């Protein structure tokens, strides 16, 4: 209820008393505002909607900060430069350092937070890994996992555009979804939106044959 709706509950004997009405208004307005703040807290701290300091608080609970230990280089938008053009490169903020990104923007930080939450609940199996990757990227990318059975694996990300900041997170191991002790050889991503090329594999959401599939770029974690 709003303040005015509460005031409508006053008896007729007091409704026409300006000072009484003003006293009641002054008394209940802070309570109504407090109630509205409390009602909005679930949305403010929801991973899908949280921004800014609310997102930082979520990160404290989850255990991952938006401030990266090593600057992410080669991620700022640059016209005419491959991999950091429109919809790939990140806008450099007025206080961002020139040598690289050190504080993740809200949209990228949200992906990292979701990945960490999923990892904390993961059973380490490949079927569950597909579910985690899909949850992290919201179905915008097609994930393909190849297990080499020697404690290494390769992850393919296709079907959509992998932006420069996400690529930097993958390379620096800040978005690593893998079992403990297993090394990711590389991430395979198509140069543009589309499917990865694969020999002898039927066309699928993530792979296509000669003339349709694209040679993947290899992103090797450091």
PEBELSUL-V231269 format. One record per helix or strand of 2 or more residues. SS is the DSSP state (helix for helix, strand for strand). FROM is the first residue (numbers start at 0). TO is the last residue. If there is no record, write none. Layout:
# PEBELSUL-V231269
[[SS:FROM:TO] [SS:FROM:TO]]
This chain:
# PEBELSUL-V231269
[[helix:2:6] [helix:11:14] [helix:17:43] [helix:51:61] [strand:66:71] [strand:100:102] [helix:105:119] [helix:125:136] [strand:141:146] [strand:151:157] [helix:163:170] [strand:182:189] [strand:195:196] [strand:206:207] [strand:215:218]]
